[in-house]
Amino acid sequence: MISEEEKYLRARRKVEKMKRFYKHLSSWMFTSIFLMILFFILRMPPWITLVVVAGWGVGIAAEAVEVFGFPGIDRDWEDRKIREEMEKMGSVTVQQDDANEVPEEDEPEDSLDLPDYREVKRSWKDSDFV
């Protein structure tokens, strides 16, 4: 279970990320407007403005996804979809897992079974290499 102090620290980090995102977004908007005004006044080539605005916009979009996540997809999305699919298949009982449950470290989540391999016969000596 998460302590109140840990919840506060997580919330504070999230708010700081959001604050930083909104600062970046506003600076991108004002800079884009400024560059577009310069484009019309100085008759600059349009690709210069578009490259700066679009490139910076991609960075802003990536930061938005990092801070807010994809729209409609949250931490419980996978669990909800699994329950929906099980209900479609006619499952009688669907257990609802705790979303904050941390998997135990003793149990491996996935294991990879490798087939037996035969050792490669080397026709060189290790001393041949520098």
N, C-alpha and C positions, 0 to 999 in steps of 0.2 A: 504494500500500500504506500502511496506517495504522501509524504508529509506536507503540511501546509506551507512550510518554508520552500520546499522543492516546487510546489505548485506556483508559489509567488515568483520564484526565480525563472521558471519556464514562461510564465505569463509576461514577465518583464522583458525577457529576451525576445519574445514574439512581438511585443509592442515596439521594442527598439528596432526590430527588422521592418515592421510596418512603417514606422516613422522615417527610417532611412529610405524605404521604397518611395514614399510620398515626396520626400525631398528630391530624389532622383527624377521622379515623374514630372514634378513641377519645373525643375531645371531643364529637362528635355523639352517640355512644352514651350517655355519661354525662349530657349535657344532656337527651336525650330521656327517659331514665329519670327524671331530676329533674322534668321538666315533667309527666310522667305521674303521678308521686306528688303533685305540687301539684294536678293536675287532680282527683284523687280526694279530697284533703284539703280544698281550698278550693271544690270544686264549680264550677270554671271551665267555661265553655262548651267542648265538645270540639273545635270547629273551630279555636280558638286554638292548641291543642297540635298538632293535625293539620297546620295550615298551616306552623308552624315546623318540625316534624319532617320533613314531606314536602318542603318547599322546600329545607331544608338537605340532605336526603337526595339530592335531584336533583343538587345541587352536588357532593356526595361521589361519586355515581355517575359524573358527568362527569370528575371528577379521577381516578377509578379507570380509566376508559377511556383517559385521557391517559397515565397512568403505565404501565399494563399492556397496553393495547390491547384489542381485542375478543377474547373467548375463541375460540380456534381459528383466528384469522386473524393470521398473522405476516407478516414481510416476504417470505417465500418463497411465500406462499399463491398469489399470482397466477401465478408461474412453475410451481408444481405443477399448478394447474388447466389451464394452457395445455398442459402435457405430457400430462395425462390426456385432454384433448379431442383432441389430435393422435393419441394412441394409439387412441382410440375410432374415429377416422376412418381408421385403418389406415396411418398414417404409418410408414415403415420405420425411419427413424432420427430420433431426437429428441435434439437437442443440449442439453446442460445449461449454461446461462449461469452465470457467476460472479455470486453474489448481491450482492457488494460492488462490482461494476463500476460506475463512474460514467460516464454518457453523455458523449461529447465535446461540448464547447461549440460547436464549429464547425458541427455538424450540427443544424439545427432539428428538434425533435421532431415538431411538427405545424405545418403551414402552412395558411393560409386563402387560398383563391383567390377573390377577389372579382370579380364580373362588372364589365364596364365600366359606368360610370355617366355620365349626362349632367349637365352643370352646371345648377343651377337658376337661372333668370333672376330676378334680384331687381328688384322694383318699388319699392324704397326706397333711400335713401342711408344710409350708415353715420352720417352726421352727424345724422340724424333721431332717433337714439337718445341717451339721456342717459348 
